[in-house]
Amino acid sequence: MMRLGLLWLHRRRALLLLMLLALSLGLLGVSPWARGGAPGEPSLEDLAPLPLEGFQRLLVFAPHCDDEALGAGGLILTAGRMGMDVRVVIATNGDGYLFATMDEFRRVYPSPQDFIRMGNLRQQESLEALQFLGVPPEQVLFLSYPDRGLAALWTNNWRASKPYRSPYSRADRSPYPLTYNPQAVYAGEHLLADLLSILESFRPDLVVYPHPNDTHPDHWSLSAFVRLALALAQQRDPGYRPHAYAYLVHRPGFPNGRGFHPEGGLLPPAPLFQVTPRWFRLDLSEGDALRKWAAIQAYRSQFRLMRTFLESFARDNELFAEVGSPDLPVLAEGDPRNPSTWRDREGEPIAPVQRDPARDFFGRDVVAGGDLVALYAAQRPDGSLVTCAQVRGRATRALVYTLRVKAVGPDGFKDLVARSDRVLHRSFSTTLSGPYACHQIASDVLGRPQFLFVGAEVKGAEPLVLDRAAWQLLEVASP
C-alpha cells in the first residue's frame, strides 16, 4: 500500500513538472482565470506586486492547521529565501471537524478523546507542511484555542470567568502538550493577551492574517483579534508600525476555478474587489508553486475530504489585501437617521466606515432589505455613538438588524449589542428609515473608548443570518 501511495505521489509530481514546463514554454497559453471577465471583475494586471523589500521579521497568523500554507505558503517560502525571520502562529488545532474525525478514526460517533487525537494529528501535519516551506518546528506556535469557537470568544466568552467549553473536546482550556500558554482558558481576553505577548516579543515588521470578510467564523474573528492586538501594541509603543496584509480562504466563488490548476492566476472575488480594491499579488516561481503544492498535501486528514478545495490554492500567485482602519468621524450636522445628510466638522460628507459586497448572500435576489451594502458610524458632540446599516432595498420590521460594538478603553472592554426588534438597554434607540437601520448608544453606556470595533448583521427567522458586515476597527480621537 505504501508503495502504491509513493507511486501516486511521484506521478502527481511528474504531472505538475510537465505542466510547469509547458507553462514556461508558453504551450498552455494564458490562463482564463488570469484575465478579467465581465466589467468590474479583476485581472492579475489590476493587482500590484506585494512589496517585500526591507522587511526583517514575518509573522503569519492562521486560524487552523492548514490555513498558513493555503493563504501564505508562497510568502513564507519567499520571505525565508530573502533572509527574513519567519514565525507562524496557529490559533486552533482544527479539532472540531466532525467528518474528518469520523473518517480518520472510523468512528460514527467520535468521542472527546478522538477530537483531541485529531488536534494532535493536525499539529503534526502543520509541522510537516511548514518544514516543506522552510520553517522549523521551534518557529511554530500553537495557541490551541477551540476550533469553531473563536467567534464565541470574540462576542460572548470574553472574560476568563466565563470560559467557552468546546462541544468537541469538552475542554475549556487546552488539552494539548504543544500549547503556547498552558495557563490560558478559552476566553477572548486570554487569546488577546497571547497575541499581544507574541507581537511584543517578536516585533514583526510584516504581519499577515485572515481577511475580515472571510466567511468562516474562526477566520473573521481571528482577523478581529489580530487587528485589535496590533492596535494595542502600537498604542503602547507609538514607534512600532508594522505593515499588515490579509489573506482570503473562504468566500463564495473563491478560489476562482476550483481544483488543481497551477497555471491559473488566483484572483479576488469580484464583489469583494469592488468594495476593497487594495489587493496585491505575490508571483511564485515554478519551484515555489510545486513546493507549496507538496506542503498542502501534508494535510492528509483534510486532503481526503477537501482535496479539490485545498488544491485550488496551489497557483502561480498568492493574494493579499490591505485593510484600512479609519478614524471614527464626528457628526457635526445632519439627521442621525439618514447618513446621506451627515457632515463632519469641516462640512464634508461622512463616508461609510465599511462597505459590504452587494448580492453576496443566498437570498440576494429575493430579500433586498437583508442585503447589507454599507455601515456608517459617527460620534456625536455629546459623546454618543450613532451607526447606520445600509441595505440594498428597504429596511423592514420583518427582519432583525443587529449592531455589535466592542469598545476598548482605559477601563477595559465593553461588549454592546443593539437590535431592531427589542430594546436591550434604556440608553439604546433604533429607527428604520428607507434603506437604513440606525442605532444610537448613549455616552453613559459607551464611555470614553480609544478604539471601537463595529459590526452588523441581518437575520430572518432565528437563527438564519442573511448577511453580515465585517467587523471594522475605528480609532476614536481624544475629545
VENQUIBEL-V314791 format. One record per backbone hydrogen bond with DSSP energy under -1.0 kcal/mol. NH is the residue of the N-H (numbers start at 1). CO is the residue of the C=O. If there is no record, write none. Layout:
NH;CO  NH;CO
//
This chain:
5;1  6;2  7;3  8;4  9;5  10;6  11;7  12;8  13;9  14;10  15;11  16;12  17;13  18;14  19;15  20;16  21;17  22;18  23;19  24;20  25;21  26;23  27;22  34;31  41;38  44;34  46;43  47;44  48;279  50;281  55;52  58;85  59;206  60;87  61;208  62;89  66;64  67;64  70;66  71;67  72;68  73;69  76;72  77;73  78;74  79;75  80;76  81;77  82;78  83;80  84;79  85;56  87;58  88;139  89;60  90;141  91;62  92;63  98;96  101;97  102;98  103;99  104;100  105;101  107;102  115;111  116;112  117;113  118;114  119;115  120;116  121;117  122;118  123;119  124;120  125;121  126;122  127;123  128;124  129;125  130;126  131;127  132;128  133;129  134;131  135;130  139;136  140;137  141;88  143;90  145;91  149;146  153;149  154;150  155;151  156;152  157;152  162;159  164;186  166;171  170;166  179;177  180;142  184;181  186;172  187;185  188;157  189;158  191;187  192;188  193;189  194;190  195;191  196;192  197;193  198;194  199;195  200;196  201;197  202;198  203;199  205;57  206;57  207;243  208;59  209;245  211;247  214;211  215;250  220;216  221;217  222;218  223;219  224;220  225;221  226;222  227;223  228;224  229;225  230;226  231;227  232;228  233;229  234;230  235;231  236;232  237;233  240;237  243;205  245;207  246;321  247;209  254;251  259;308  261;259  264;261  273;269  274;270  276;272  279;277  280;320  281;48  282;318  284;316  289;285  290;286  291;287  292;288  293;289  294;290  295;291  296;292  297;293  298;295  299;296  300;298  302;299  303;299  304;300  306;302  310;306  311;307  313;310  314;311  315;313  318;282  320;280  321;246  322;278  328;475  331;379  332;330  332;343  333;343  338;335  341;338  342;339  343;333  344;348  347;344  350;342  353;375  354;375  356;373  364;361  366;363  367;363  370;367  371;368  373;390  374;390  375;354  376;388  378;386  379;329  380;384  383;380  385;441  386;378  387;439  388;376  389;437  390;374  391;435  392;371  393;368  395;434  399;396  400;459  402;457  403;418  404;455  405;416  406;453  407;414  408;451  409;412  412;409  414;407  416;405  418;403  420;401  428;425  429;440  431;438  433;436  436;433  437;389  438;431  439;387  440;429  441;385  442;427  445;442  446;442  447;443  450;408  451;408  452;474  453;406  454;472  455;404  457;402  458;467  459;400  460;464  464;461  466;458  467;458  469;456  472;454  474;452  475;326  476;450
//
